[in-house]
């Protein structure tokens, strides 16, 4: 897709302090929590629609709470530069399994960031500083992600921070950070540096004009999206 001309505005003094604190948390702990008072109502609606992300409402949900979030845009631009939304999927609770999207510790570098939009009543345990360690991992075939044992994190000194989300919530994290969805779910958005994004599988959408227009609106000078369109018969089009 060709990006439109929308650009992230330069941060104000207050926003600059927020960005500095967010980058500090990402560098030291590997994650930080964001407030979004409007998220709870949107989560209720997306649940009612059975998580139909590949719809106009679903795309607007992602645009509003992730792509147009001022601090997320600043963080992506500061850390990743030009980047691509390569992955977007809901992950249900999976207690006892600590997963991470990217392996390699410091050698892998900060080349991917995740955003978790977390369901009401959920509980997730994040491992502090786990992005700074290249720990042994196995492939979790059920989730197609890397999995590391709790014992390995404990031995490396990666303390667990348990977060609860009675009204839903939002967390930004380094893709190397280990996390365990103990209860509920997380809708995961993955952003990757433009230079490494070509190998990701395309996220397919029905090729309606409405969805094509919505995808165009989601893109900006600094962030593109990894969608492709499939043609559908006229009677199957669901706008």
Wavefront OBJ file of the C-alpha trace (Angstrom):
o trace
v 0.000 0.000 0.000
v 1.027 3.605 -0.487
v 0.970 5.482 2.806
v -1.089 8.639 3.018
v 0.343 11.915 4.275
v -0.783 11.622 7.907
v 2.191 12.170 10.201
v 2.752 11.866 13.929
v 2.841 15.409 15.339
v 5.900 16.566 17.213
v 5.439 15.881 20.943
v 4.575 18.728 23.291
v 6.598 19.251 26.465
v 4.218 17.038 28.459
v 4.157 14.390 25.728
v 7.945 14.510 25.529
v 8.163 13.668 29.238
v 5.688 10.813 28.758
v 7.761 9.520 25.854
v 10.954 9.720 27.900
v 9.349 7.740 30.735
v 7.908 5.171 28.317
v 11.262 4.645 26.614
v 12.941 4.309 30.024
v 10.447 1.617 31.085
v 10.865 -0.217 27.779
v 14.633 -0.108 28.067
v 14.793 -1.195 31.711
v 11.753 -3.438 32.321
v 10.760 -4.200 28.737
v 7.139 -3.006 29.061
v 4.841 -0.269 30.364
v 1.136 0.149 31.027
v -1.027 2.795 29.345
v -4.309 4.344 30.431
v -7.156 4.418 27.900
v -10.509 5.303 29.515
v -12.474 4.613 26.319
v -11.074 1.104 25.819
v -13.516 -0.710 28.121
v -16.583 0.296 26.117
v -14.869 -0.668 22.851
v -13.875 -4.060 24.276
v -17.497 -4.725 25.215
v -18.574 -3.969 21.643
v -15.825 -5.986 19.927
v -16.694 -8.940 22.177
v -20.358 -8.574 21.221
v -19.292 -8.712 17.567
v -17.317 -11.917 18.280
v -13.959 -10.232 17.596
v -14.643 -9.573 13.913
v -11.453 -7.606 13.326
v -11.813 -7.992 9.551
v -14.775 -5.621 9.452
v -15.128 -1.847 9.320
v -15.753 -1.705 13.060
v -12.854 -4.067 13.775
v -10.399 -1.991 11.746
v -11.676 1.202 13.366
v -11.182 -0.438 16.783
v -7.514 -1.075 15.979
v -7.027 2.373 14.492
v -8.551 4.181 17.457
v -6.850 2.312 20.283
v -3.476 1.473 18.719
v -2.539 3.202 15.472
v -3.880 6.611 16.512
v -2.691 6.401 20.108
v -0.326 9.351 20.412
v 2.199 7.731 22.753
v 2.269 4.445 20.827
v 2.987 6.376 17.628
v 5.794 8.331 19.297
v 7.337 5.165 20.756
v 7.152 3.310 17.445
v 8.727 6.221 15.594
v 11.483 6.685 18.188
v 12.451 3.017 18.479
v 11.519 1.417 15.154
v 11.552 4.362 12.760
v 9.455 3.405 9.739
v 7.576 0.271 10.746
v 4.802 -2.104 9.730
v 1.847 -3.532 11.630
v 2.618 -7.131 10.708
v 0.368 -9.146 13.019
v -2.964 -8.700 14.803
v -4.643 -11.571 16.640
v -6.468 -12.386 19.865
v -4.746 -14.819 22.234
v -6.808 -16.522 24.926
v -5.656 -17.457 28.411
v -2.891 -20.041 28.552
v -1.880 -20.434 32.220
v 1.425 -22.131 32.921
v 3.008 -21.062 29.612
v 5.374 -18.069 29.390
v 5.630 -17.073 25.740
v 7.528 -14.475 23.754
v 7.374 -13.383 20.132
v 11.060 -12.784 19.507
v 14.099 -14.795 20.609
v 17.724 -13.733 20.973
v 18.009 -11.255 23.832
v 20.397 -8.312 23.283
v 21.745 -9.804 20.043
v 18.286 -9.665 18.467
v 17.867 -5.982 19.326
v 14.705 -3.903 19.677
v 13.279 -4.483 16.231
v 9.694 -5.416 17.131
v 7.205 -4.011 19.628
v 3.878 -5.416 20.788
v 0.713 -3.731 21.994
v -1.638 -5.750 24.205
v -5.279 -4.670 24.365
v -6.425 -6.696 27.324
v -9.924 -7.945 28.058
v -11.931 -7.066 31.150
v -11.179 -9.331 34.098
v -7.901 -10.545 32.582
v -4.674 -11.210 34.437
v -1.263 -11.295 32.745
v 2.158 -11.903 34.255
v 5.061 -10.099 32.566
v 8.715 -10.964 33.198
v 10.780 -7.869 33.926
v 14.064 -7.478 32.016
v 13.495 -10.724 30.108
v 14.335 -8.874 26.878
v 17.898 -8.494 28.170
v 18.549 -12.247 28.368
v 18.951 -14.872 25.658
v 17.343 -17.741 27.567
v 16.754 -21.282 26.300
v 13.395 -21.671 24.598
v 11.310 -24.262 22.816
v 8.749 -23.805 20.071
v 5.206 -23.763 21.382
v 3.401 -25.332 18.441
v -0.056 -24.468 19.735
v 0.694 -20.739 19.581
v 3.614 -20.749 17.092
v 5.660 -18.740 19.594
v 8.759 -19.235 21.737
v 8.305 -20.622 25.258
v 10.738 -20.397 28.179
v 10.334 -22.059 31.562
v 9.532 -20.153 34.725
v 12.652 -21.645 36.313
v 14.884 -20.155 33.600
v 13.402 -16.691 34.149
v 13.769 -17.035 37.923
v 17.399 -18.091 37.592
v 18.113 -15.066 35.370
v 16.512 -12.731 37.925
v 13.572 -11.773 35.689
v 10.960 -10.980 38.326
v 7.294 -11.533 37.544
v 4.935 -8.553 37.581
v 1.313 -9.626 37.756
v -1.129 -7.130 36.257
v -4.892 -7.357 36.669
v -7.358 -5.592 34.382
v -10.873 -5.417 35.879
v -11.925 -2.870 33.226
v -9.546 -3.928 30.459
v -6.214 -2.308 29.721
v -3.311 -1.618 27.431
v 0.366 -2.624 27.678
v 3.246 -1.871 25.297
v 6.143 -4.320 25.380
v 9.339 -5.360 23.686
v 8.614 -8.464 21.584
v 11.400 -10.307 23.450
v 9.584 -10.021 26.802
v 8.079 -13.186 28.256
v 4.452 -13.046 29.370
v 1.792 -15.469 30.600
v -1.930 -14.873 30.029
v -3.204 -16.388 33.244
v -6.824 -15.354 32.797
v -8.873 -13.711 30.048
v -7.313 -12.662 26.744
v -5.057 -10.164 24.990
v -5.520 -8.755 21.493
v -1.937 -8.539 20.258
v -0.647 -6.052 17.681
v 2.924 -6.584 16.480
v 4.981 -3.811 14.878
v 8.263 -4.580 13.106
v 10.991 -2.444 11.588
v 10.294 -1.849 7.918
v 13.483 -3.645 6.924
v 12.495 -6.992 8.484
v 8.755 -6.940 7.780
v 8.761 -8.533 4.330
v 8.657 -12.145 5.506
v 5.456 -11.882 7.520
v 2.333 -13.554 6.205
v -0.237 -11.080 4.917
v -3.396 -10.486 6.923
v -6.215 -11.074 4.449
v -9.303 -8.881 4.164
v -12.371 -9.019 1.921
v -11.716 -6.713 -1.017
v -14.613 -4.325 -0.480
v -14.278 -0.620 -1.195
v -15.177 0.179 2.422
v -12.364 -1.967 3.818
v -9.858 -0.710 1.246
v -10.712 2.874 2.234
v -10.457 2.046 5.931
v -7.028 0.449 5.499
v -5.829 3.522 3.635
v -6.992 5.688 6.538
v -5.068 3.506 9.004
v -1.704 4.103 7.368
v 0.656 7.009 7.920
v 4.044 8.228 6.773
v 5.749 6.219 9.508
v 3.463 3.174 9.909
v 2.140 0.910 7.160
v -0.073 -2.157 7.570
v 0.448 -5.718 6.369
v -2.994 -6.283 4.824
v -3.860 -7.794 1.457
v -7.274 -8.125 -0.162
v -9.139 -11.100 -1.558
v -11.984 -10.724 -4.006
v -15.428 -11.799 -2.829
v -18.683 -12.399 -4.662
v -21.120 -9.504 -4.463
v -23.611 -11.472 -2.362
v -20.882 -12.316 0.181
v -19.738 -8.766 0.794
v -20.292 -7.824 4.427
v -19.516 -4.203 5.025
l 1 2 3 4 5 6 7 8 9 10 11 12 13 14 15 16 17 18 19 20 21 22 23 24 25 26 27 28 29 30 31 32 33 34 35 36 37 38 39 40 41 42 43 44 45 46 47 48 49 50 51 52 53 54 55 56 57 58 59 60 61 62 63 64 65 66 67 68 69 70 71 72 73 74 75 76 77 78 79 80 81 82 83 84 85 86 87 88 89 90 91 92 93 94 95 96 97 98 99 100 101 102 103 104 105 106 107 108 109 110 111 112 113 114 115 116 117 118 119 120 121 122 123 124 125 126 127 128 129 130 131 132 133 134 135 136 137 138 139 140 141 142 143 144 145 146 147 148 149 150 151 152 153 154 155 156 157 158 159 160 161 162 163 164 165 166 167 168 169 170 171 172 173 174 175 176 177 178 179 180 181 182 183 184 185 186 187 188 189 190 191 192 193 194 195 196 197 198 199 200 201 202 203 204 205 206 207 208 209 210 211 212 213 214 215 216 217 218 219 220 221 222 223 224 225 226 227 228 229 230 231 232 233 234 235 236 237 238 239
